[in-house]
Amino acid sequence: MDLLDKFLTKAAGVPQKPVSSAIFTIGIVLMLFLLAQITWKLVPENSAVSRWTPTPASSTSSSSANISGVKALSLFGRADSSSSKPKAAPVEEIITDAPKTSLSIQLTGVVASTTELKGLAVIASSGSQETYSLGDKIRGTSASLKEVYADRIIITNSGRYETLMLDGLEYNTKSNANQQLQKAKSLPKGKRVDQRQNREVARELGESRAEILADPSKITDYLAISPVKSGGELAGYRLNPGKDRKLFTEAGFKPNDLAKSLNGYDLTDMGQALEVMGQLPEMTEVALMVEREGQLIEIMFSLPQ
C-alpha cells in the first residue's frame, strides 16, 4: 500500500489540465483506429476494389485493327480500272503549210514516199551537199528534217515548223501532188508481202524481165496497167493480171491493186515515176506499195540479174 500511496501522492501533484488533454487526444486516436478496423471487417472480401495496373501492349498480338471502313471511304480516290488498258496510238501530225524558212540552205532533190518514216532530201548547206533521212539534223543548222513531199520539205527549226521549197519552185501553201501523198500516208497501214526469198518467183520474174527488156510489148502478157485519177490528179496505177495470171498471183498481187510508190519513189509524181522507171533495168529488189481495200500493202520481191 505504501507504493500505491506514493503514486497517488505524486499524481495529485501533477497539473490536471495537461493530463486530461493528453488522455483525450490518445482516446480519440484509439477510437478512430478501432472504427477503421471495424469498417474493413464489415465489408466482404470479394467486393474489395482491386488495384489497377496498366496492361503492357504485346507486339506479338494476333489481333489487328479493323480498317475496312476507312478503306471504303476512298480518302485518296479510286484507281481507274481503265488505266491498265493500252492507250490509243497518237495520231501522227502531217504538216504541209508551214511558213517559208529563212535558213541559208538549198533543197536540190527529194525522194518522197507514201511509206511511213521514209523519204529522202538532198540539201546543200555550208558549202556541201548531203542526203538526209527523216529526223536527221541538217549540217550547219539547228534544224532537222520532218517531212518530205514532192516539191518541198518540212523542217523543225527552234521548235517551229518551216518549209523549204525545191530549188527553182515558188513557195505556196497548196500542192495537188502533196495532197495525194498526204492522203496515201493517212491510209491505214496493212501487211507486208515479202517474196524476196521465194526462189521460184525470183526465177520467173527474171525470165519475164528479160523478155520485156527485149520486147517491151511483152509486159501486157503479165500485167495490165492503167492510170487512175482523183479530182483531176494522178492517184496511182491500177494493176491487173495479163494473159499469164500465175506470176501476177505468185508475186503477191491481187486484181485492182493501186500502185502508189516504187522503191520509195512516189508514182503519183510524174518526175519521180520517170526517174524510177529508168532504174528498172539495174534493180535487184523491188518494193511496191499498193492500196488495197483502203489499206497500204508493201509487196517485195527480188529481181535476179
PyMOL commands that set and color helices and strands:
alter all, ss='L'
color gray80, all
select helices_A, chain A and resi 2-13+16-42+45-47+68-72+81-84+176-186+199-214+216-221+245-250+270-278+280-282
alter helices_A, ss='H'
color red, helices_A
select strands_A, chain A and resi 106-111+120-125+128-133+144-148+152-157+160-165+189-194+223-230+233-241+257-262+265-266+285-292+295-302
alter strands_A, ss='S'
color yellow, strands_A
deselect
rebuild
show_as cartoon
